[in-house]
């Protein structure tokens, strides 16, 4: 049986294994570029183990920010003077 190659629907060139960036009239083929990007490992790694940990950290950070600007009803931490 013949070896079948996958062809890009946009540029008509072989996709390759692993995928490669094909050019169309000197410009990158967008579907080929997206296909290639999908095969790359992520570069943004979260330091959190779970979504709950990230949510708890965000909640704590928001509370600290409110405390620093005095949104809890007190003037503690406020950087303004009464007129």
PETADA-V200330 format. One record per pair of residues at least 24 apart in sequence whose ideal C-beta (glycine too) atoms are under 10 Angstrom apart, sorted by the first residue. I is the first residue (numbers start at 1). GAP is how many residues later the second one is. D is the distance in Angstrom with one decimal. If there is no record, write none. Layout:
i gap d
I GAP D
I GAP D
This chain:
i gap d
6 29 9.6
8 24 5.4
8 27 7.8
